[in-house]
Amino acid sequence: MTIGFIGVGTMGKPMARNLLAVGHEVFIFDINPANVQELEKEGAKACLSSRDLAGKTELIIASLPNAKVVEAVMTGREGIFAICRPGTIIIDMSSVAPGSSKLMAKIAEQYGLEYIDAPVSGGVACAIAGTLTIMVGCNKKTFEKVSPVLKALGKNIFHTGETGSGDAVKIINSMLLGANMAALAEALVLGVKMGLKPRVMKEVISVSSGRSFALEAKFDTCIMADNFDTGFAVDLQHKDLCLALEAARDACCPLPLTAAAMEVFEAARAKGLSHKDISSVVKVWEDLSGIRINDC
């Protein structure tokens, strides 16, 4: 299949690579020329712009920073909707609010295009391995069309419902990750202040009711190793929590725990940790408490 990929950055690059690996012809565009040049050496076909790409492909995947950028790429002055051939399928794998995807789908329909929201979970490691969890919002028939392509990118692929539902599930998942990570940071610091050894806490909690993905994935490789340079960035988690609060306002649904978790990540951003892994929020509480978990 001839596939266009817009946004071949941290997540998009390995995903485009996996499409190449299974034999797809992949046209790429990114505002960072270095990203494009790297993939071009591996067989991808570089395009001068998103619009240039749109005229050459039958399916387009986008992995972009936020809804504002997505809308500009799709419908702005240089938007691709007006260039795509009727029947083109557009898969947006960015993390945006459900309302944004619903709006894009409505406009895409006017051009005779199919628009899908398919946000992901799993981070860079899973993007590289092709084992992402992908949450797909579209009608059943379109889901069946794109499933073979998505199988090159993910291990767990879910049809969550109509357009916008993939974004909605992603928001719920991200809410839980953010709240769990913030709670774990607080809990570990409190435990150390009470005289507990971090590894003892981990050993007990791992087989008890307080266990979580945050503990399993972040305790050894990040917190105890004092290594926060890889993984899911604080800025991205903060953005996802903001999306949850935005959705909650639209739905008139109070989210006090999510709001509190967002403030923890805001504090981490204020400390200059924006581009560090989400587990670096532990430093907020370490500094306030005057301890270092990995010293104990």
Secondary structure by P-SEA (a helix, b strand, c coil): cbbbbccccccaaaaaaaaaaaccccccccccaaaaaaaaaabbbbbccaaaaaacccbbbbbcccaaaaaaaccccccccccccccbbbbbcccccaaaaaaaaaaaaaacbbbbbbbbcccaaaaaacccbbbbbccaaaaaaaaaaaaacccccccccccaaaaaaaaaaaaaaaaaaaaaaaaaaaaaaacccaaaaaaaaaaccccccccccccccccccccccccccaaaaaaaaaaaaaaaaaaccccaaaaaaaaaaaaaaaacccccccccaaaaaaaaaccccccc
